[in-house]
């Protein structure tokens, strides 16, 4: 029986939705050696893309 990684890691559905948005907002250059992988967008935009309430993201 397979257990979803979400459950194994103790992540809620909202956390998974946030991670999907975060990963989709990164660029190839973020993964070059010596670079910091990050994305810059507003909490409101992240919440809308993830289908979450702004307070859940903040």
Secondary structure, DSSP 8 states (H G I E B T S, - for coil): ----HHHHHT--HHHHHHHHHHHHT--GGGGSTT--------HHHHHHHHT--HHHH-
